[in-house]
Amino acid sequence: MEDLNREENIVLKETYGIKANLRITTSNVIYPIEFLRKIGIFFAITIRSLIVSILAFFGIGVLVTLFLMTSPLRAKFLWLPTIIIFIALLMLLCQYAFINPSYGSFFSVGSSMANQLKEFKKVIKGKMARDRDNDIEEVDETGLIKFKSGSFGKVVSIDGSTSLVAFPSEIRDQERRAIRYHNTRERTTAEIDITSSQKQNADKQINNTKHLIRANTHPAIIANQRQEEYFLANKVNGKKSTIIQYKLLRDDTQKGLELTLEHLYRYEAEGYYYSVIELGKEETEEVLRDIYFLK
């Protein structure tokens, strides 16, 4: 009973679970909108976007009002297109104001995508050179990356250990591990997070299910496992998307890179990461192909 009471008294920070830049300013801190989260809409807002949106809303409203009220002819014949333009501007303003903590506002994503498509067309037509060249000299058989600048790199696959159903004490311990991890990591090594989405491979789970079917004799257990095998084979394998998290480690010296890998494995043993797996040559090239223009 004492453990239960102690668990309930643990207070977590309000910003827990919100993705943020360590160098972020106060005006750009992302705050969740609780009433939207309760209905499954995970939008957030920042102080900066809130202030800009309020000022822009009143500014647009004043301009529209003055445009219509200063001329009876405009108010009579142009009120409908003006209102439509006003609504369109408000929709753009909402796209700027509301932010998804993972990838930013819809306005910034849309404008960035439009610029990239524009540059891509110029590159394809030969009117513009690529803004960056391949910085990688080679990737050896062990997966060690050698950059043209003389630095070394390594790509590792990361599987986090945080659970959605974790107790407050477990979340608090994980926060403490995260603080210790960043305070003790190698300062000469750059850690670049790479997130990839791919179709889920459930071959291992399917094989485990088949093994359980062969190992059991109880009809109910066998029927349950057959149902799970059918679901994995027809509904999950190659159909459901899954998120894969990688880290690109880059250091000026190979020794510094090895110390960073030791640091990762040490925190894997402590439970900060569920698993840390170094990638080989082919896997590394597959992950970095679109980033560094590997052929």
Summary of the structure (lengths in Angstrom):
residues: 295
radius of gyration: 26.2
end to end distance: 60.9
largest distance: 86.6
contacts: 720
relative contact order: 0.11
helix: 54%
strand: 18%
